[in-house]
Amino acid sequence: MILFDVYAGKETPYYYVGEGNMTAYIRLGNESVPADNVAFKRLVLQGTNRSYDSLVSNYKFLNMAFDL
């Protein structure tokens, strides 16, 4: 068994490349699991120092309507 530490960086996600596959992993508890689509997008945004809340909407506020 080989054990190594990967230190946090600023350009996430990190990939494991092996057997012709390129897979991004996340930690859940004490294990690494492949990142699903939502986690992957979160990692990409984190790597660019952004979050879902900071993204600009494609919809204009003037085109929205709210009813009670």
N, CA, C and O atoms as a Tripos MOL2 file, in Angstrom:
@<TRIPOS>MOLECULE
protein
  272   271    68     0     0
PROTEIN
NO_CHARGES

@<TRIPOS>ATOM
      1 N           0.8410   -1.1690    0.0000 N.3       1 MET1
      2 CA          0.0000    0.0000    0.0000 C.3       1 MET1
      3 C           0.8890    1.2360    0.0000 C.2       1 MET1
      4 O           1.9010    1.2940    0.7000 O.2       1 MET1
      5 N           0.4920    2.2220   -0.7990 N.am      2 ILE2
      6 CA          1.1940    3.4960   -0.8390 C.3       2 ILE2
      7 C           0.2860    4.5470   -0.2360 C.2       2 ILE2
      8 O          -0.8890    4.6410   -0.5940 O.2       2 ILE2
      9 N           0.8230    5.3320    0.6720 N.am      3 LEU3
     10 CA          0.0570    6.3860    1.3300 C.3       3 LEU3
     11 C           0.7470    7.7080    1.0740 C.2       3 LEU3
     12 O           1.9530    7.8300    1.2910 O.2       3 LEU3
     13 N           0.0010    8.7030    0.6150 N.am      4 PHE4
     14 CA          0.5860   10.0160    0.3870 C.3       4 PHE4
     15 C          -0.4180   11.0890    0.7370 C.2       4 PHE4
     16 O          -1.6260   10.8520    0.7240 O.2       4 PHE4
     17 N           0.0820   12.2620    1.0500 N.am      5 ASP5
     18 CA         -0.7480   13.4160    1.3940 C.3       5 ASP5
     19 C          -0.8320   14.3480    0.1980 C.2       5 ASP5
     20 O           0.1690   14.6020   -0.4730 O.2       5 ASP5
     21 N          -2.0300   14.8570   -0.0670 N.am      6 VAL6
     22 CA         -2.2350   15.8720   -1.0950 C.3       6 VAL6
     23 C          -2.7000   17.1210   -0.3760 C.2       6 VAL6
     24 O          -3.7610   17.1280    0.2480 O.2       6 VAL6
     25 N          -1.9170   18.1620   -0.4620 N.am      7 TYR7
     26 CA         -2.2490   19.4020    0.2180 C.3       7 TYR7
     27 C          -3.2280   20.2230   -0.6140 C.2       7 TYR7
     28 O          -3.2070   20.1760   -1.8440 O.2       7 TYR7
     29 N          -4.0750   20.9660    0.0630 N.am      8 ALA8
     30 CA         -5.0800   21.7830   -0.6150 C.3       8 ALA8
     31 C          -4.4040   22.8520   -1.4550 C.2       8 ALA8
     32 O          -3.4140   23.4560   -1.0410 O.2       8 ALA8
     33 N          -4.9440   23.0730   -2.6220 N.am      9 GLY9
     34 CA         -4.4450   24.1060   -3.5140 C.3       9 GLY9
     35 C          -5.5770   25.0090   -3.9380 C.2       9 GLY9
     36 O          -6.6810   24.9240   -3.4000 O.2       9 GLY9
     37 N          -5.3140   25.8700   -4.8960 N.am     10 LYS10
     38 CA         -6.3150   26.8400   -5.3160 C.3      10 LYS10
     39 C          -7.0120   26.4570   -6.6020 C.2      10 LYS10
     40 O          -7.9720   27.1250   -6.9850 O.2      10 LYS10
     41 N          -6.5790   25.4200   -7.2820 N.am     11 GLU11
     42 CA         -7.1500   25.0760   -8.5770 C.3      11 GLU11
     43 C          -7.8180   23.7060   -8.5400 C.2      11 GLU11
     44 O          -7.3200   22.7430   -9.1240 O.2      11 GLU11
     45 N          -8.9420   23.6310   -7.8530 N.am     12 THR12
     46 CA         -9.6930   22.3770   -7.7760 C.3      12 THR12
     47 C         -10.5740   22.2550   -9.0050 C.2      12 THR12
     48 O         -10.8690   23.2810   -9.6190 O.2      12 THR12
     49 N         -11.0030   21.0970   -9.3970 N.am     13 PRO13
     50 CA        -10.8090   19.8110   -8.7330 C.3      13 PRO13
     51 C          -9.4810   19.1560   -9.1200 C.2      13 PRO13
     52 O          -8.8460   19.5140  -10.1120 O.2      13 PRO13
     53 N          -9.0930   18.1910   -8.3040 N.am     14 TYR14
     54 CA         -7.9290   17.3630   -8.5760 C.3      14 TYR14
     55 C          -8.4290   16.0570   -9.1550 C.2      14 TYR14
     56 O          -9.5050   15.5850   -8.7870 O.2      14 TYR14
     57 N          -7.6720   15.4790  -10.0430 N.am     15 TYR15
     58 CA         -8.1020   14.2560  -10.7140 C.3      15 TYR15
     59 C          -7.1480   13.1120  -10.4400 C.2      15 TYR15
     60 O          -5.9470   13.3080  -10.2570 O.2      15 TYR15
     61 N          -7.7080   11.9180  -10.4140 N.am     16 TYR16
     62 CA         -6.9260   10.6930  -10.4640 C.3      16 TYR16
     63 C          -7.0300   10.1950  -11.8960 C.2      16 TYR16
     64 O          -8.1290   10.0310  -12.4260 O.2      16 TYR16
     65 N          -5.9020    9.9600  -12.5080 N.am     17 VAL17
     66 CA         -5.8840    9.4770  -13.8840 C.3      17 VAL17
     67 C          -5.2960    8.0740  -13.8660 C.2      17 VAL17
     68 O          -4.1430    7.8690  -13.4860 O.2      17 VAL17
     69 N          -6.1020    7.1270  -14.2780 N.am     18 GLY18
     70 CA         -5.6320    5.7510  -14.3180 C.3      18 GLY18
     71 C          -6.5600    4.8890  -15.1360 C.2      18 GLY18
     72 O          -7.7710    5.1080  -15.1680 O.2      18 GLY18
     73 N          -5.9810    3.9070  -15.7980 N.am     19 GLU19
     74 CA         -6.7490    2.9530  -16.5990 C.3      19 GLU19
     75 C          -7.6290    3.6500  -17.6270 C.2      19 GLU19
     76 O          -8.7360    3.1930  -17.9130 O.2      19 GLU19
     77 N          -7.1390    4.7620  -18.1850 N.am     20 GLY20
     78 CA         -7.8900    5.4680  -19.2110 C.3      20 GLY20
     79 C          -8.9960    6.3600  -18.6860 C.2      20 GLY20
     80 O          -9.7370    6.9370  -19.4820 O.2      20 GLY20
     81 N          -9.1350    6.4930  -17.3780 N.am     21 ASN21
     82 CA        -10.1790    7.3220  -16.7790 C.3      21 ASN21
     83 C          -9.5690    8.5120  -16.0570 C.2      21 ASN21
     84 O          -8.4680    8.4220  -15.5160 O.2      21 ASN21
     85 N         -10.2900    9.6260  -16.0530 N.am     22 MET22
     86 CA         -9.9030   10.8100  -15.3000 C.3      22 MET22
     87 C         -11.0570   11.1050  -14.3530 C.2      22 MET22
     88 O         -12.1230   11.5300  -14.7980 O.2      22 MET22
     89 N         -10.8640   10.8870  -13.0610 N.am     23 THR23
     90 CA        -11.9420   10.9690  -12.0860 C.3      23 THR23
     91 C         -11.5980   11.9520  -10.9780 C.2      23 THR23
     92 O         -10.4880   11.9250  -10.4460 O.2      23 THR23
     93 N         -12.5400   12.8200  -10.6260 N.am     24 ALA24
     94 CA        -12.3910   13.7240   -9.4870 C.3      24 ALA24
     95 C         -13.0240   13.0470   -8.2760 C.2      24 ALA24
     96 O         -14.1040   12.4640   -8.3740 O.2      24 ALA24
     97 N         -12.3460   13.1290   -7.1400 N.am     25 TYR25
     98 CA        -12.8380   12.5040   -5.9070 C.3      25 TYR25
     99 C         -13.0880   13.5570   -4.8410 C.2      25 TYR25
    100 O         -12.4650   14.6190   -4.8390 O.2      25 TYR25
    101 N         -14.0090   13.2480   -3.9330 N.am     26 ILE26
    102 CA        -14.2540   14.0680   -2.7490 C.3      26 ILE26
    103 C         -14.1450   13.1580   -1.5320 C.2      26 ILE26
    104 O         -14.2420   11.9370   -1.6490 O.2      26 ILE26
    105 N         -13.9430   13.7590   -0.3680 N.am     27 ARG27
    106 CA        -13.8710   12.9960    0.8700 C.3      27 ARG27
    107 C         -15.2450   12.9590    1.5300 C.2      27 ARG27
    108 O         -15.8980   13.9920    1.6820 O.2      27 ARG27
    109 N         -15.6750   11.7750    1.9150 N.am     28 LEU28
    110 CA        -16.8880   11.5860    2.7180 C.3      28 LEU28
    111 C         -16.4660   10.7840    3.9310 C.2      28 LEU28
    112 O         -16.2250    9.5800    3.8460 O.2      28 LEU28
    113 N         -16.3790   11.4710    5.0650 N.am     29 GLY29
    114 CA        -15.9080   10.7830    6.2640 C.3      29 GLY29
    115 C         -14.4490   10.3910    6.0970 C.2      29 GLY29
    116 O         -13.5850   11.2460    5.9020 O.2      29 GLY29
    117 N         -14.1810    9.0890    6.1750 N.am     30 ASN30
    118 CA        -12.8040    8.6260    6.0620 C.3      30 ASN30
    119 C         -12.5200    7.9250    4.7380 C.2      30 ASN30
    120 O         -11.5650    7.1560    4.6360 O.2      30 ASN30
    121 N         -13.3480    8.1880    3.7200 N.am     31 GLU31
    122 CA        -13.1100    7.5530    2.4300 C.3      31 GLU31
    123 C         -13.2380    8.5560    1.2830 C.2      31 GLU31
    124 O         -13.8910    9.5910    1.4130 O.2      31 GLU31
    125 N         -12.6110    8.2320    0.1790 N.am     32 SER32
    126 CA        -12.6980    9.0380   -1.0400 C.3      32 SER32
    127 C         -13.6820    8.3870   -1.9820 C.2      32 SER32
    128 O         -13.6080    7.1860   -2.2380 O.2      32 SER32
    129 N         -14.6050    9.1770   -2.5000 N.am     33 VAL33
    130 CA        -15.6070    8.6690   -3.4400 C.3      33 VAL33
    131 C         -15.6050    9.5660   -4.6700 C.2      33 VAL33
    132 O         -15.2860   10.7510   -4.5670 O.2      33 VAL33
    133 N         -15.9580    9.0210   -5.8360 N.am     34 PRO34
    134 CA        -16.0310    9.8560   -7.0300 C.3      34 PRO34
    135 C         -17.0450   10.9900   -6.8350 C.2      34 PRO34
    136 O         -18.1230   10.7840   -6.2780 O.2      34 PRO34
    137 N         -16.6840   12.1800   -7.3000 N.am     35 ALA35
    138 CA        -17.5580   13.3440   -7.1690 C.3      35 ALA35
    139 C         -18.7310   13.2230   -8.1340 C.2      35 ALA35
    140 O         -18.5450   12.9170   -9.3120 O.2      35 ALA35
    141 N         -19.9500   13.4650   -7.6270 N.am     36 ASP36
    142 CA        -21.1060   13.5020   -8.5150 C.3      36 ASP36
    143 C         -21.1170   14.8620   -9.2220 C.2      36 ASP36
    144 O         -20.2390   15.6910   -8.9830 O.2      36 ASP36
    145 N         -22.0980   15.0920  -10.0820 N.am     37 ASN37
    146 CA        -22.1360   16.3210  -10.8850 C.3      37 ASN37
    147 C         -22.1890   17.5860  -10.0290 C.2      37 ASN37
    148 O         -21.5040   18.5630  -10.3310 O.2      37 ASN37
    149 N         -22.9890   17.5790   -8.9710 N.am     38 VAL38
    150 CA        -23.1170   18.7640   -8.1140 C.3      38 VAL38
    151 C         -21.8080   19.0400   -7.3900 C.2      38 VAL38
    152 O         -21.3520   20.1830   -7.3430 O.2      38 VAL38
    153 N         -21.2030   18.0050   -6.8270 N.am     39 ALA39
    154 CA        -19.9320   18.1720   -6.1210 C.3      39 ALA39
    155 C         -18.8350   18.6290   -7.0790 C.2      39 ALA39
    156 O         -17.9950   19.4560   -6.7230 O.2      39 ALA39
    157 N         -18.8470   18.0860   -8.2970 N.am     40 PHE40
    158 CA        -17.8470   18.4770   -9.2890 C.3      40 PHE40
    159 C         -17.9660   19.9600   -9.6320 C.2      40 PHE40
    160 O         -16.9610   20.6680   -9.6920 O.2      40 PHE40
    161 N         -19.1940   20.4280   -9.8560 N.am     41 LYS41
    162 CA        -19.3960   21.8500  -10.1680 C.3      41 LYS41
    163 C         -18.9690   22.7270   -8.9980 C.2      41 LYS41
    164 O         -18.3990   23.7990   -9.2020 O.2      41 LYS41
    165 N         -19.2410   22.2780   -7.7700 N.am     42 ARG42
    166 CA        -18.8270   23.0200   -6.5830 C.3      42 ARG42
    167 C         -17.3010   23.1230   -6.5260 C.2      42 ARG42
    168 O         -16.7650   24.1760   -6.1780 O.2      42 ARG42
    169 N         -16.5990   22.0370   -6.8660 N.am     43 LEU43
    170 CA        -15.1350   22.0500   -6.8810 C.3      43 LEU43
    171 C         -14.5910   23.0050   -7.9350 C.2      43 LEU43
    172 O         -13.6120   23.7110   -7.6920 O.2      43 LEU43
    173 N         -15.2260   23.0280   -9.1060 N.am     44 VAL44
    174 CA        -14.7860   23.9340  -10.1700 C.3      44 VAL44
    175 C         -14.9600   25.3860   -9.7160 C.2      44 VAL44
    176 O         -14.0570   26.2040   -9.8940 O.2      44 VAL44
    177 N         -16.1140   25.7060   -9.1300 N.am     45 LEU45
    178 CA        -16.3450   27.0630   -8.6400 C.3      45 LEU45
    179 C         -15.3620   27.4190   -7.5330 C.2      45 LEU45
    180 O         -14.8530   28.5400   -7.4940 O.2      45 LEU45
    181 N         -15.0890   26.4760   -6.6300 N.am     46 GLN46
    182 CA        -14.1520   26.7040   -5.5380 C.3      46 GLN46
    183 C         -12.7600   27.0140   -6.0980 C.2      46 GLN46
    184 O         -12.0450   27.8530   -5.5510 O.2      46 GLN46
    185 N         -12.3810   26.3480   -7.1720 N.am     47 GLY47
    186 CA        -11.0840   26.5750   -7.7880 C.3      47 GLY47
    187 C         -10.9560   27.9430   -8.4280 C.2      47 GLY47
    188 O          -9.8430   28.4170   -8.6570 O.2      47 GLY47
    189 N         -12.0780   28.5840   -8.7190 N.am     48 THR48
    190 CA        -12.0620   29.9340   -9.2820 C.3      48 THR48
    191 C         -12.4950   30.9670   -8.2470 C.2      48 THR48
    192 O         -12.8010   32.1100   -8.5870 O.2      48 THR48
    193 N         -12.5180   30.5530   -6.9810 N.am     49 ASN49
    194 CA        -12.8620   31.4300   -5.8500 C.3      49 ASN49
    195 C         -14.2550   32.0350   -5.9940 C.2      49 ASN49
    196 O         -14.4630   33.2190   -5.7290 O.2      49 ASN49
    197 N         -15.2140   31.1930   -6.4230 N.am     50 ARG50
    198 CA        -16.6080   31.6170   -6.5580 C.3      50 ARG50
    199 C         -17.5090   30.5980   -5.8750 C.2      50 ARG50
    200 O         -17.0530   29.5380   -5.4470 O.2      50 ARG50
    201 N         -18.8000   30.9310   -5.7770 N.am     51 SER51
    202 CA        -19.7990   30.0050   -5.2380 C.3      51 SER51
    203 C         -21.0640   30.1350   -6.0870 C.2      51 SER51
    204 O         -21.1680   31.0340   -6.9220 O.2      51 SER51
    205 N         -22.0210   29.2370   -5.8710 N.am     52 TYR52
    206 CA        -23.2900   29.3200   -6.6060 C.3      52 TYR52
    207 C         -23.9650   30.6610   -6.3630 C.2      52 TYR52
    208 O         -24.5590   31.2360   -7.2750 O.2      52 TYR52
    209 N         -23.8760   31.1600   -5.1310 N.am     53 ASP53
    210 CA        -24.5300   32.4230   -4.7840 C.3      53 ASP53
    211 C         -23.9270   33.6160   -5.5100 C.2      53 ASP53
    212 O         -24.5980   34.6370   -5.6650 O.2      53 ASP53
    213 N         -22.6850   33.5160   -5.9570 N.am     54 SER54
    214 CA        -22.0320   34.6430   -6.6100 C.3      54 SER54
    215 C         -22.2350   34.6560   -8.1210 C.2      54 SER54
    216 O         -21.8340   35.6120   -8.7840 O.2      54 SER54
    217 N         -22.8470   33.6200   -8.6760 N.am     55 LEU55
    218 CA        -23.0390   33.5530  -10.1230 C.3      55 LEU55
    219 C         -24.1200   34.5150  -10.5770 C.2      55 LEU55
    220 O         -25.1210   34.7100   -9.8870 O.2      55 LEU55
    221 N         -23.9180   35.1090  -11.7260 N.am     56 VAL56
    222 CA        -24.8870   36.0460  -12.3010 C.3      56 VAL56
    223 C         -25.9570   35.2420  -13.0300 C.2      56 VAL56
    224 O         -25.6440   34.3120  -13.7720 O.2      56 VAL56
    225 N         -27.2080   35.5990  -12.8190 N.am     57 SER57
    226 CA        -28.3280   34.9160  -13.4510 C.3      57 SER57
    227 C         -28.4640   35.3260  -14.9140 C.2      57 SER57
    228 O         -28.1220   36.4470  -15.2900 O.2      57 SER57
    229 N         -28.9630   34.4130  -15.7260 N.am     58 ASN58
    230 CA        -29.2580   34.7300  -17.1210 C.3      58 ASN58
    231 C         -30.6060   35.4240  -17.2740 C.2      58 ASN58
    232 O         -30.9400   35.8990  -18.3590 O.2      58 ASN58
    233 N         -31.3810   35.4860  -16.1960 N.am     59 TYR59
    234 CA        -32.7130   36.0810  -16.2290 C.3      59 TYR59
    235 C         -32.6730   37.5180  -15.7340 C.2      59 TYR59
    236 O         -31.9620   37.8350  -14.7810 O.2      59 TYR59
    237 N         -33.4270   38.3720  -16.3760 N.am     60 LYS60
    238 CA        -33.5050   39.7710  -15.9630 C.3      60 LYS60
    239 C         -34.6250   39.9420  -14.9410 C.2      60 LYS60
    240 O         -35.7070   39.3710  -15.0820 O.2      60 LYS60
    241 N         -34.3490   40.7300  -13.9200 N.am     61 PHE61
    242 CA        -35.3090   40.9580  -12.8470 C.3      61 PHE61
    243 C         -36.6020   41.5570  -13.3800 C.2      61 PHE61
    244 O         -37.6800   41.2390  -12.8780 O.2      61 PHE61
    245 N         -36.5130   42.4090  -14.3800 N.am     62 LEU62
    246 CA        -37.7050   43.0660  -14.9340 C.3      62 LEU62
    247 C         -38.6570   42.0680  -15.6030 C.2      62 LEU62
    248 O         -39.8430   42.3630  -15.7460 O.2      62 LEU62
    249 N         -38.1760   40.9220  -16.0060 N.am     63 ASN63
    250 CA        -39.0150   39.9090  -16.6650 C.3      63 ASN63
    251 C         -39.6570   38.9540  -15.6660 C.2      63 ASN63
    252 O         -40.3510   38.0230  -16.0760 O.2      63 ASN63
    253 N         -39.4480   39.1530  -14.3880 N.am     64 MET64
    254 CA        -40.0030   38.2550  -13.3770 C.3      64 MET64
    255 C         -41.2800   38.8440  -12.7920 C.2      64 MET64
    256 O         -41.4490   40.0630  -12.7400 O.2      64 MET64
    257 N         -42.1760   37.9630  -12.3550 N.am     65 ALA65
    258 CA        -43.4070   38.3900  -11.7090 C.3      65 ALA65
    259 C         -43.6110   37.5360  -10.4580 C.2      65 ALA65
    260 O         -43.3310   36.3370  -10.4510 O.2      65 ALA65
    261 N         -44.0910   38.1660   -9.4300 N.am     66 PHE66
    262 CA        -44.3280   37.4600   -8.1770 C.3      66 PHE66
    263 C         -45.7710   37.6630   -7.7500 C.2      66 PHE66
    264 O         -46.2680   38.7900   -7.7570 O.2      66 PHE66
    265 N         -46.4430   36.5920   -7.3830 N.am     67 ASP67
    266 CA        -47.8380   36.6530   -6.9440 C.3      67 ASP67
    267 C         -47.9220   36.0650   -5.5460 C.2      67 ASP67
    268 O         -47.1530   35.1790   -5.1710 O.2      67 ASP67
    269 N         -48.8790   36.5820   -4.7870 N.am     68 LEU68
    270 CA        -49.1710   36.0190   -3.4630 C.3      68 LEU68
    271 C         -50.4150   35.2000   -3.5010 C.2      68 LEU68
    272 O         -50.8200   34.6450   -2.4790 O.2      68 LEU68
@<TRIPOS>BOND
     1     1     2 1
     2     2     3 1
     3     3     4 2
     4     3     5 am
     5     5     6 1
     6     6     7 1
     7     7     8 2
     8     7     9 am
     9     9    10 1
    10    10    11 1
    11    11    12 2
    12    11    13 am
    13    13    14 1
    14    14    15 1
    15    15    16 2
    16    15    17 am
    17    17    18 1
    18    18    19 1
    19    19    20 2
    20    19    21 am
    21    21    22 1
    22    22    23 1
    23    23    24 2
    24    23    25 am
    25    25    26 1
    26    26    27 1
    27    27    28 2
    28    27    29 am
    29    29    30 1
    30    30    31 1
    31    31    32 2
    32    31    33 am
    33    33    34 1
    34    34    35 1
    35    35    36 2
    36    35    37 am
    37    37    38 1
    38    38    39 1
    39    39    40 2
    40    39    41 am
    41    41    42 1
    42    42    43 1
    43    43    44 2
    44    43    45 am
    45    45    46 1
    46    46    47 1
    47    47    48 2
    48    47    49 am
    49    49    50 1
    50    50    51 1
    51    51    52 2
    52    51    53 am
    53    53    54 1
    54    54    55 1
    55    55    56 2
    56    55    57 am
    57    57    58 1
    58    58    59 1
    59    59    60 2
    60    59    61 am
    61    61    62 1
    62    62    63 1
    63    63    64 2
    64    63    65 am
    65    65    66 1
    66    66    67 1
    67    67    68 2
    68    67    69 am
    69    69    70 1
    70    70    71 1
    71    71    72 2
    72    71    73 am
    73    73    74 1
    74    74    75 1
    75    75    76 2
    76    75    77 am
    77    77    78 1
    78    78    79 1
    79    79    80 2
    80    79    81 am
    81    81    82 1
    82    82    83 1
    83    83    84 2
    84    83    85 am
    85    85    86 1
    86    86    87 1
    87    87    88 2
    88    87    89 am
    89    89    90 1
    90    90    91 1
    91    91    92 2
    92    91    93 am
    93    93    94 1
    94    94    95 1
    95    95    96 2
    96    95    97 am
    97    97    98 1
    98    98    99 1
    99    99   100 2
   100    99   101 am
   101   101   102 1
   102   102   103 1
   103   103   104 2
   104   103   105 am
   105   105   106 1
   106   106   107 1
   107   107   108 2
   108   107   109 am
   109   109   110 1
   110   110   111 1
   111   111   112 2
   112   111   113 am
   113   113   114 1
   114   114   115 1
   115   115   116 2
   116   115   117 am
   117   117   118 1
   118   118   119 1
   119   119   120 2
   120   119   121 am
   121   121   122 1
   122   122   123 1
   123   123   124 2
   124   123   125 am
   125   125   126 1
   126   126   127 1
   127   127   128 2
   128   127   129 am
   129   129   130 1
   130   130   131 1
   131   131   132 2
   132   131   133 am
   133   133   134 1
   134   134   135 1
   135   135   136 2
   136   135   137 am
   137   137   138 1
   138   138   139 1
   139   139   140 2
   140   139   141 am
   141   141   142 1
   142   142   143 1
   143   143   144 2
   144   143   145 am
   145   145   146 1
   146   146   147 1
   147   147   148 2
   148   147   149 am
   149   149   150 1
   150   150   151 1
   151   151   152 2
   152   151   153 am
   153   153   154 1
   154   154   155 1
   155   155   156 2
   156   155   157 am
   157   157   158 1
   158   158   159 1
   159   159   160 2
   160   159   161 am
   161   161   162 1
   162   162   163 1
   163   163   164 2
   164   163   165 am
   165   165   166 1
   166   166   167 1
   167   167   168 2
   168   167   169 am
   169   169   170 1
   170   170   171 1
   171   171   172 2
   172   171   173 am
   173   173   174 1
   174   174   175 1
   175   175   176 2
   176   175   177 am
   177   177   178 1
   178   178   179 1
   179   179   180 2
   180   179   181 am
   181   181   182 1
   182   182   183 1
   183   183   184 2
   184   183   185 am
   185   185   186 1
   186   186   187 1
   187   187   188 2
   188   187   189 am
   189   189   190 1
   190   190   191 1
   191   191   192 2
   192   191   193 am
   193   193   194 1
   194   194   195 1
   195   195   196 2
   196   195   197 am
   197   197   198 1
   198   198   199 1
   199   199   200 2
   200   199   201 am
   201   201   202 1
   202   202   203 1
   203   203   204 2
   204   203   205 am
   205   205   206 1
   206   206   207 1
   207   207   208 2
   208   207   209 am
   209   209   210 1
   210   210   211 1
   211   211   212 2
   212   211   213 am
   213   213   214 1
   214   214   215 1
   215   215   216 2
   216   215   217 am
   217   217   218 1
   218   218   219 1
   219   219   220 2
   220   219   221 am
   221   221   222 1
   222   222   223 1
   223   223   224 2
   224   223   225 am
   225   225   226 1
   226   226   227 1
   227   227   228 2
   228   227   229 am
   229   229   230 1
   230   230   231 1
   231   231   232 2
   232   231   233 am
   233   233   234 1
   234   234   235 1
   235   235   236 2
   236   235   237 am
   237   237   238 1
   238   238   239 1
   239   239   240 2
   240   239   241 am
   241   241   242 1
   242   242   243 1
   243   243   244 2
   244   243   245 am
   245   245   246 1
   246   246   247 1
   247   247   248 2
   248   247   249 am
   249   249   250 1
   250   250   251 1
   251   251   252 2
   252   251   253 am
   253   253   254 1
   254   254   255 1
   255   255   256 2
   256   255   257 am
   257   257   258 1
   258   258   259 1
   259   259   260 2
   260   259   261 am
   261   261   262 1
   262   262   263 1
   263   263   264 2
   264   263   265 am
   265   265   266 1
   266   266   267 1
   267   267   268 2
   268   267   269 am
   269   269   270 1
   270   270   271 1
   271   271   272 2
@<TRIPOS>SUBSTRUCTURE
     1 MET1         2 RESIDUE 1 A MET
     2 ILE2         6 RESIDUE 1 A ILE
     3 LEU3        10 RESIDUE 1 A LEU
     4 PHE4        14 RESIDUE 1 A PHE
     5 ASP5        18 RESIDUE 1 A ASP
     6 VAL6        22 RESIDUE 1 A VAL
     7 TYR7        26 RESIDUE 1 A TYR
     8 ALA8        30 RESIDUE 1 A ALA
     9 GLY9        34 RESIDUE 1 A GLY
    10 LYS10       38 RESIDUE 1 A LYS
    11 GLU11       42 RESIDUE 1 A GLU
    12 THR12       46 RESIDUE 1 A THR
    13 PRO13       50 RESIDUE 1 A PRO
    14 TYR14       54 RESIDUE 1 A TYR
    15 TYR15       58 RESIDUE 1 A TYR
    16 TYR16       62 RESIDUE 1 A TYR
    17 VAL17       66 RESIDUE 1 A VAL
    18 GLY18       70 RESIDUE 1 A GLY
    19 GLU19       74 RESIDUE 1 A GLU
    20 GLY20       78 RESIDUE 1 A GLY
    21 ASN21       82 RESIDUE 1 A ASN
    22 MET22       86 RESIDUE 1 A MET
    23 THR23       90 RESIDUE 1 A THR
    24 ALA24       94 RESIDUE 1 A ALA
    25 TYR25       98 RESIDUE 1 A TYR
    26 ILE26      102 RESIDUE 1 A ILE
    27 ARG27      106 RESIDUE 1 A ARG
    28 LEU28      110 RESIDUE 1 A LEU
    29 GLY29      114 RESIDUE 1 A GLY
    30 ASN30      118 RESIDUE 1 A ASN
    31 GLU31      122 RESIDUE 1 A GLU
    32 SER32      126 RESIDUE 1 A SER
    33 VAL33      130 RESIDUE 1 A VAL
    34 PRO34      134 RESIDUE 1 A PRO
    35 ALA35      138 RESIDUE 1 A ALA
    36 ASP36      142 RESIDUE 1 A ASP
    37 ASN37      146 RESIDUE 1 A ASN
    38 VAL38      150 RESIDUE 1 A VAL
    39 ALA39      154 RESIDUE 1 A ALA
    40 PHE40      158 RESIDUE 1 A PHE
    41 LYS41      162 RESIDUE 1 A LYS
    42 ARG42      166 RESIDUE 1 A ARG
    43 LEU43      170 RESIDUE 1 A LEU
    44 VAL44      174 RESIDUE 1 A VAL
    45 LEU45      178 RESIDUE 1 A LEU
    46 GLN46      182 RESIDUE 1 A GLN
    47 GLY47      186 RESIDUE 1 A GLY
    48 THR48      190 RESIDUE 1 A THR
    49 ASN49      194 RESIDUE 1 A ASN
    50 ARG50      198 RESIDUE 1 A ARG
    51 SER51      202 RESIDUE 1 A SER
    52 TYR52      206 RESIDUE 1 A TYR
    53 ASP53      210 RESIDUE 1 A ASP
    54 SER54      214 RESIDUE 1 A SER
    55 LEU55      218 RESIDUE 1 A LEU
    56 VAL56      222 RESIDUE 1 A VAL
    57 SER57      226 RESIDUE 1 A SER
    58 ASN58      230 RESIDUE 1 A ASN
    59 TYR59      234 RESIDUE 1 A TYR
    60 LYS60      238 RESIDUE 1 A LYS
    61 PHE61      242 RESIDUE 1 A PHE
    62 LEU62      246 RESIDUE 1 A LEU
    63 ASN63      250 RESIDUE 1 A ASN
    64 MET64      254 RESIDUE 1 A MET
    65 ALA65      258 RESIDUE 1 A ALA
    66 PHE66      262 RESIDUE 1 A PHE
    67 ASP67      266 RESIDUE 1 A ASP
    68 LEU68      270 RESIDUE 1 A LEU
